[in-house]
Amino acid sequence: MVKSKIKRKLKKPSGATMVANNLLDESEQALAQFDYEKACNLMAAALERTPNDHELMDRLGEVLITYLGEEERGREILERSISLAPQQGYTKYMTLGQLIGGSEGLTYYKQGAEIIAHSIQTESDPAVKSELHLALSQAFCAVAELWMTDLCMEDVAEAQCKAALDFSQQYGPNNVEVYILLAQHHINAQQPAECNQNLTKALQLISLLEEERQPGSGIIIELGKILMIVNRWDEGYHVLKSTLLEDDSNGYVWYLMGTCLHNMGKHRRSLRHLLKAKGIASRVHGSADEQGDDGPAQFLAGVDQVINEVASKVGSEANAVANQVSSGEGWVTDSEDEQTPADSAMGMVKAALSVN
């Protein structure tokens, strides 16, 4: 389960002081600007004035865990919310499920799903009901992902995973994530045709969704990776490229795009992307020699290995490409780079759909 932007607004607790309400308003503004530390400080101050506001606890705990990495503090706040309102608010269960994982995480996910299902039964507003259906679909996606990862060695893992995905598709037929997970499930089951069908469905849905309804970059990156696994390199490249509109400083995405281009035979462009990936990773983590054997060092070493392989294909022009990248030139004006069909994620995904 990947991070998603915080979109819902907090209800003002009954009996809250004007000061508390003002703090909540300011925290909403901070969240909208992705200033999570400021938002948490404001929410914590508001919670001191409304100490039994379980909805505020749910939001504060979620941001602490998901965006600031303060897992112990966030978990303590969410568990306090559960003790105060165990049958109200599903997000705390989903956040704890993602944090804890394993069989305990599965229990939290199921508790959250039960609350969503009950809310669907009692909700009369069609718009709210539609959002709850999507939330339930996302909850079943989280369950399926657990069966694919933490619980994959259980005898019932494959059957439980498929059942969760079937429920997810039932409640969220337009939920992109379910088709990405179905594609992954079919890869694991060595069913390439079914995998490709679900990948194409995911691409089609993304191309139809309005910009504000597009899935987060984490989901899109997973889609790109699976497209690469089944050798759909061109589509994978365009899908991954769409995430750079949100964050062009993700070295891993540049590496994946470079790998796509390499496998498409576009070695000069591939080398530029790979050098860009190495530059970003080196600035963040230092050189591979400085890192030892941890994750960043392994990533940098892997990038170096592919760079050497691609450079041998480029030949005498490799140094010129490296100089071009180091000077920050040539990304758009280079004659080998295609023009983006639209300056949006949707436009790039439509480009991916037009590949075949």
Helices and strands as residue ranges (DSSP letters): H 18-32, H 36-49, H 54-66, H 71-84, H 91-100, H 102-122, H 126-148, H 157-171, H 176-188, H 192-208, G 211-213, H 217-229, H 233-242, G 243-245, H 251-263, H 267-285, H 288-291, H 295-314, G 315-317, H 318-326, H 345-353
